[in-house]
Structure formats: C-alpha cells, structure tokens
Amino acid sequence: MGWLLIIIVVGFAVVWPVAQLQVRAFAEGGSAFARMMRIGDTIWTTVVLAVASSVPAVAAVTGWIFLLSSKVGYLNMALRKLPLTSLCAVRMSNMVNI
C-alpha cells in the first residue's frame, strides 16, 4: 500500500504539469508552436547541452578507474608499497553494486 501511494503521488506530480503544458501548447490550433521561430536553434542547444553534460561524468568514471583499478590503479599501486596497507588496497571487484 505504501509503494502504491508513493507511485500515485509522484506520478501525479510529474504527469499533471506536463499534461497542462501540452494542453496550453496545443490550445488554439497549436499557435504557440507557430510563434516559436527558432525551433531549430532550440533543438540544437538541447542536443549540445545533453552531450556536453555527459562528458564530465565519463571523465570522472575514467579517472576513478585509473585510480582504483585492482591491478594497475595508481592509488592501489601506491598503497601496496606502504607497510601494512597491502591488505587494504581497494579492489573494484569487491565493491558492492559496481
């Protein structure tokens, strides 16, 4: 019952505003879309922002892989050289949900 209530509340909070926007956009025969003179610029900006926002995430993941890789990770290699820390080296394969 609890999950059903959460799904209904979140669904309503997401679907209702989107539905209202669509109703207003298509009111009066879709004249709101006709007034958008630069739709191509809007789509291009959206695509550029979507691609650009994914670059930092890819770089961050790659950086952590270089640092924590179980065999060649720079951080793990440095930890192995310290006394008593060779047992504590981070292993990506031992991490949960990765």
N, C-alpha and C positions, 0 to 999 in steps of 0.2 A: 504493500500500500504506500509506503514511504517513497519508493522509487517512482511509482506511477505519479504521485503528486509532484515530485521534482520534475519529471518529464513534461507534465502538463504545464507547470508554471514557466519553465524555461522555454518550452515550445511556444507558448503564448507570448512571452516576452520577445521572442525572435520573430515569429511569424506575423504578429499583428502590425508592428511598424513597417515591415517590408510590404505587407498587403496594402497598407494605407498609402505608401509611396507609389505603388503600382497603380492604384485606383486614381490617385491625383495625376500621375503622369499620363495616363490614357484618357483622362476626362477631356471632354470637348474634342473628340476625334484624334487624340494624340498630339494636340498642338504644342505641348511642351517639348516634344521631341523635334518638331519642326523649327522651334525657336533656337535649338542648340545648333549653332552654325559651325562650331569647331568640334564635331564629334570625333573626327579622325585624330585631332590633337589630344583629346581626352583619352582615347583608347591607347594611343602611343605612349602617353605619360604613364598610364596604368601599367602597361607592359614593362616599361623601363624601370619603374619603381619596384615591381614584383621581382624582376631579375636582379636588380641591384641589392634588394634586401636579402636575397638568398646567398650572396657572395660572402658576407661576414660569417654566416653560420657555417658554410663549407670550410672557410679558413680556420674557424675555431675548432671544428671537429678534427681537421687535419693536424692542427697544432697539438691537440691533446693526444692524438695517436702517436705523433712523433715523440712526445714526452713520455707516455705511459705504455708503449708497446712492450709486451712481456719479454721479447728477445733483444730488440735494438732500441728501445726507448731511451732517450738521453737521460731522463730523470732516473729510470731504473738502473742504467749503467753506472751513474754516479752513486746511487745508493748501494750498489753491490760492492763498491770499492771501500765503503766505510765499514769499520768493525761493528759487528753485531747487527747490522741492518740488512745483511743479505737475506735474512729470513723475512724481512718486512717489505721487500720490493713489491710494488704494485703490479698485479697481473690483471690485464683486461679480461682474461677468460674467467677469473674468479669473481668478477663483479656481477651482481645480480641485475637482470633486465637489460643487458647490453647485447 
